[in-house]
Amino acid sequence: MLILNSGGTFNKRYNALNGELEVPYDNFALEEIVKSCNEQFLIAGVIYKDSLEMDGHDRKKFADIISHSDEDRFVIVHGTDTMDKSAEFLAEIFSENIIVLTGAMKPYEIDKTEASFNLGMAIGFAKIAHEPGVYICMNGYIERWDCLQKNRKLGKFELVK
């Protein structure tokens, strides 16, 4: 399994010098969370930005890494605002892999629970899933990418009816 990091709120840290939350150019949050596992995971930082800044070129980077990887299972830590766009893009390309996108509504630095829970669920699902596809793992749900979406008014992910 390969865990790909794209930044997003999940990774944001407070910059005391300018008073802003910023996406750092590292994998600190992911590395901290997987330390508690009794297994080694490959973690690759791909893009370090807020998902609102992501574009087709960024999504193509994910596709290139996945298509050239020896792995068949992937977890992508992604910002929640455009997670669905990246999931749709990847679903159009890959039909033989298990790809799980996850993220957090609050930065790991501020609330370690949500980010840890979502990443742990995503890893566990990716390990045992039998049916290839692109999935989203958020707020206690793991569903195919087009069955779960962010409700911006409520600030959580919900099943699509």
Protein Blocks (a to p, Z undefined) as FASTA:
>chain_A
ZZddehjjmlpccdfknopacdddbfklmmmmmmmpccdcddddfbdcdfklpcfklmmm
mmmmmmmpcbfbdcddddfklmmmmmmmmmmmpmkbccdddddfbdfklmmmlmmmmmmm
mmmmmmmombgcddddeehiacdfklcccdfknopacddZZ
